[in-house]
Amino acid sequence: MSAAASSSSAPAAPSPASTTFAPLGAAKTGGRVPRVTLPIPMGATAAQTSADIEAARARTAFDPRAIEECLRDGRIDNEARHKVVATLDKDEVFGDWKKRMAHMNREQKMAMSHKACRRLLEIAARDEWTTHEIVDAATCLDLQNPITIHWVAFVPVIMGQGNDEQVERWGNRAMNHNILGCYLQTELGHGTNVQALETTAIYEPETDTFDLHSPTLSSTKWWAGGSGTTATHGIVQAQLIIAGKRYGPHLFFTPLRSLKDGKLFDGIVAGDIGPKTYDAFAGLDNGWVRFDHVKLPRFNMLAKHAQVLKGGEYVRPPSDKLSYGGMIFIRSQMIDRTGWMLSRGNTIAMRYSLVRRQFRDPDAKDPAEIERSVLSYPSLNRRLVPLLAKSYAYIIAGRRMRTLYEDMAQQLDSGDTTLLADVHVASSSLKAYCTKQALDGIEECRQALGGHGFSAYAGFTSLFPDNAPAVTYEGDNYVLMQQVGRAMLKTLTALEKDPQAAVTNTTAFLRAIDTPNSVPFKAPTSAAEWLQPDVYTAALGLRTAQRVSDLRAEVRSGRRFVDLSWDCVEVARSHAEVVVNAWFSEGVSDDAGRFGEQGTNWLNKLVTLHALVCVARDITPLALPAASGRSLAGYAAGSSILSADAVLHLETAIRGLVEEILPQVIGLTDAFGWTDWELSSALGRHDGRVYEALMADAESNPLNHPQPKDGNPDKAGHYQYGSAQTGKFVSASWRAEIEPLLRAANKAAYEGPIKGDGSKL
């Protein structure tokens, strides 16, 4: 049994005739216990759901907890994570937090976000949480808040870009929450093009200070989370100018607000930029900030790599690319995060699709035969099972990305930039690819739930919106894809000059462009051959090589690289799939002992399924003959890498894997370890009682009960489980607006008084 299972005991088999419903969890704020209270028979359909999901767990052929313990071994161990989640679940503020948020407006959510910051730190002090436990707690809330930004985008920049004295002075204060920070890079007129940022920091030798200034409307800092109403300090990206010479963007530690009263300092104006699409990040004050000749001491320029000495001498960093470290850090943290968010959607979709039954089997002869689980239909399981594989792929590959970043960071501390280029390319490639795949996958999971998936109770209300901006922030995906394309051409040029030039295991496929048989491959003649790791790995590499070969041909034809941004898209996607496949398979292999023999066996099936789905995603470069001058070395012009039969065998292999994995999907989603509180989903409940949960939430929905009118967020959105008003409430707005409307309309129609049912007296 998984750790998640232990948080919800298996229910006793309910009677379809029962009109008394068991509790659906512990009491929440106000002491009311979630449950269906109307005395109605449960019926066979609702009674069946818990039995279905327990039967599915009984079919699990491995230990989900072993997988969970390994996957969750991140910033904190799994035991500590469950301790944090259990604390939040039982807390007076956070216990029913997620469900209440759906009923709050933007102002209320922002107020609750500030309340969350304070409450989290109170709990952390009381329970002696570590820094990482605080961060995990903040990210569990499904409400982006200033504390999260403080730890993700402020503290790491000080620690990574500040010198020892700056880390001592500011880093420790930030770690202890003596100050709250934000990261101000993007401007109203410039985002991804960091080199063109307009904010200036002009060194003034007579005062030994920098003059920080926003010279234009478009230089206004924009989008920085926490800057609108919260942050006391910010790290500002500004153009360093000394004696009229520009030295490019540098980082400046800048006080924004008084710690005593929150007032902005002289020369600074700031505010919230407004609501975001889908009501996403409603609890985060993404802000605008302007500087009017703000004076900063010379010490305030982060100086781990570049420095300005007294008098104005500029000391260059060992590499101009060392400043990329901050951006690479955040991207490196995003990869496994996308996998975890997709796994939430997948867990909900798998559980609900298993217990949801629709239509009898057309071959059934007994009219009373039970309807089929919708998960058994290929039109559904072919959508969801590959997404399960992607969830695991991004989580495990993302762990490898984090490790690679940490190795690079250690090298950079000593001035060694050996890994910088590779980590930059890998983080750009995976960020662009995984964020889009995960976002699309989350929405696919929601759509797979049918009509109930559109309800906030399904658990996607914040899941999709909070992941939507990831395709843009920390580098627009399509701009990052251009960088990947450029990097592939650069490596290819090095191989043209020297076929023995060094490559990594994620770029070795480039040798196939000009060197015959460097990637051995024979088109599969059966579905079974597609299941061999060397076959699908080679196919992924050859496809990417063909895409890069086509890109090179376009450059050689005279097209400027700046006009090849679209041509780079498939190069980057294919490269990302090579990287994810390599790191996914390596990660499973490296942790095989912890996953257990059977767990490793099923994870390897997911590795294979993920790879085959990736090959099938863009089969054209493999299945169609290459144009003249573009074929890979060893392949004749006009010939294809795959035969038509091989493509059919690929589809057969994918179909067979999905069918083989299908009985294990509940165990594989349990292994993610999500608790019911984290998922906040009536449809994704661990115990499968989906219809009871939907009915209980609908009964107690705040719109069906009297609500406070003072706008206090502490009072908003509370569910009235077990209220005597259930099913009988008449809203005040009905009496104020609808009743007069109907009376006036009926009076005009009947020209006389009417009864409550609309008939004439």
Steps between C-alpha positions, in 0.01 A plus 500: 500500500632847414549777751210677333282197568575515869337844518163356390386170649320262263122537549274212590295377204191723499149373442325641189184531709663700776373855556769584755836603363839460667718808553719601207779628721574680823314810613614824338472863611186543708500138613272368225584159353484455120229246413177461307222598740181466294334165589511349151590143399859464387417271210715240326698744287633705791553192717714337232770768475692423818495128420633569150800697616589253773482216247736696275747544786484128568629443145812709561804283434757714685540714812382856423651629822851396392464708185351790695782500753757527222317756286425722796856496627559861402555817702347320800442130559159347449426461869561871555284585198207303637549667838478842333192407296323347800564817699351717226203265461413536869576871530217743576602721206619250243271201569225604258715761327497360146125455473431846641728668246261420214246737660734796559561802282847634418517741793398229746756256358776757528402569860498127572840470333645748746326312781656179369849652514456586865327176595763284327781669691307471827460125445864470392617666822264291713594169339864591431472442127810517286531748215420227248192396696377860486553508124319168454211623714471820295493309172232263637242775538404536133512876548810666364616734774789734583674246724537261205651772280729605785649152511498420129612827344656720770700293745671281233621807308659652810663169585611430144606847385604678820852499639571367849438832673172557316378149578588556865322837513188432292478125449465420868234768546308358205533144630353607834219701339627823652443635151275382216626525144418490131695483175452793259621413153219517243390845385186627335684517167752216532483146631708222348741752343684568826786679324260774389359582845464877540533552876839662565744495789752778438808502720574841655861511622457822700257326738612142434138405428284371220213708368217252435250644255203409280547735202191409293149362531614168353783475756245451780572172674209266439375158612734460798312286752483655845597849383148642476411528868725271704877486446725712717801447272567405141779379277489735200646425158631829357744616234831583667645825364842637602631824353249475217594142407242222522608169655171313463244388758619448857320422826436757773367438851238770549293593807138563395282541810544595861500206739312716751198616303528353150533839332698513178825691529550834331551470127309173473142446388344158463171315483323183396465447122149352529321165462656231283341273241285216641525678838843337531746612768217694667684497831821638354554873459682499167596862488623803313789701645667825391819661629562875491874549550524274804847504655655164584837445670764342277488199732145427383606360162519123541869434456576130507618514138511859370602797716523877490788636706497837671561761237330303224742227389302206365624150580370256242372155597695192382219444250225733378264203529537460877200728547285232335518298820189654656281431198638149460431430867130578469465306174676202653245499782206513260545165325403258775241752619319464166501123549356527849221733385416270209498208742230674704277529196580143406424366847159668501419387146607139555308457823179655372516328159539166675190538720288684244288245312319571173328261255481124513728295279326471160554124507332462841189283502380578853318838518596523867873468430700779659615784276863522391764712671567788261872444551463171311417685177804553273373849414573588863786278612708588194479861614575444868755221523762682285448805724579278798828410331572870439437580866764251610733602218504869595529431873795264461671695219444816703687349793793444266474861382524623858810288561663628182430859605653439842813355338523806275450738794790341686720544194395863459602571859857427392466685169467182294239542224542155344143388566334837446422464130360146534287587802372813329393303192348214699306730732377708205398193302319326785339817633350578161387144437383374839302809599293482179454123514395512866258789446335325206496176697328660800224634277472161326450340842225748580325439170520125560277547805202597286241738636606468864849612400366853449406528866737669741459190716691301237824653625619691193391849604854610585696210348470613138513879556804483727689300238387708201756783535790256529521485121594869503687594817872426541530517123228482238490142373538590135796727567664221701443264207703731279784482752486120484511509120801731507677272749439194280650679198798610708573143609449375145750757369755374753443144377545611139842635590590203716286181486653400834394819676347441842126444527274399788259209515224747411677637190689192375226445239638799306784279375243314287461806275842463341640171631341173372388244761588722794148425626439134407138437408288255306133565437296271733323212331269427794335674792727310739811656344367848579509410871880472496669806661775523238237509225278781630800696630662486158174600331469807723860597427472450124183704482668789680806467276275524195334813637841659563618395154197676352579810707859502379379468142282807545797700628715381209228605258554858609220549751599706802484322832279778637239393243519132600322528836217274386745245358656476846176393667510133402876489548449607862206268563686201359811586697297528821355155442851357455604657831190394692527144371866478599452646846173315568656161422819584688302620802295181519813291467694696762221466759395144411598377845271749669209449259513124551514234232133512406480879529800535269341259255187712467692827490709363214178428313413868547847593371430298186147635456622858539772449240268335247237771540775758442610323182140485378444869578711607202549201273543698177881539499537125552227376268538733200801499266740787568529769234810517285802615698331447836517126560704372791836339431451135405150555363459545128322808371133422450497222759327504838628389838180310584292275277122526485474168683726630778260789558210256534704287740561813710127555541454134596776528759347811657153341512636187662694695765197708594292184543774338708545801729129577542432261795785666692406866457336544841810366671722716279301814583485409870879491484508876444385529860243776461266538797134591471572843652765573238284390207188675635293295257167331548575292191854403597425376851720218623195303616314540169182645657459753223120535487468542875770768495340691214159491669637601840683798353198605297275477809735714706604743225509851651258627232238271652530651849501843664839668469661795681464828314801692631748367240736368768707226330518311829125446472476437126443164335427287805307180422196429717514122535192362673313831515126496557475733199620233259286501189256764633693827484371806314773750422465866593577602143207286378266686729652836406517454122326191363185510711411860396580412137263202501227682685512794264500273193213286626301798615520646154401168343208419730399856589433390849654348812667157470578210726852368567467235228428769237123437474235764548336542836 
